């Protein structure tokens, strides 16, 4: 049975909580929720202390934030499949290279959403976004396989409160670490289980699709994961580890799709 993924409306969260295994962290642009309303931010994070040129906000035509994404080449973004499956690209835009979700940076238009062919509501939660024109912002490179203990950082404009309320205007960052897969439930072989620092910090609704990055050793960042879902099936955010799709495990599919 296909697992349902939860969006930002709290009534939807409450109704689906009993039935959900892995709870996705997407906000619903169709709800008309914008950055001034109760929506979605990394819990326990801090304002971004640097520019992340590759960081993108998937937004409705009215500017309402839905998911995060990462620019991996001038014409392609990578995102969680549950953010775009069944959606019409013409109804969305992506804001790149800004710390402010509603202003600044570069706005680009998508022409195609390419969902991974094996995605079925949980694992293989990955998709690519083809852009109408090449972005001017600098993309992020894909990293290498991350083993347990690898220090990482997550980015997003998701909810700041465990119940899914509180939306930041400023991009949030949180330092985390990859942990043993056994610490997450319903995790796939191509997923990364990532801790919830201090037991109360982590991704929440609206962070879906956003980057999990690691230091490249020379002052930059490389991409290892895309925010997918909770690691304990609890719709209350940050009560356990989170699951990130291991983008490095999909290099062949990414290269084949993008023509890299």
PyMOL commands that set and color helices and strands:
alter all, ss='L'
color gray80, all
select helices_A, chain A and resi 10-16+29-31+81-84+89-91+181-183+197-199+247-258
alter helices_A, ss='H'
color red, helices_A
select strands_A, chain A and resi 46-47+55-60+65-73+76-79+92-96+106-108+110-115+127-131+141-142+151-156+172-179+191-194+211-215+221-230+242-246
alter strands_A, ss='S'
color yellow, strands_A
deselect
rebuild
show_as cartoon
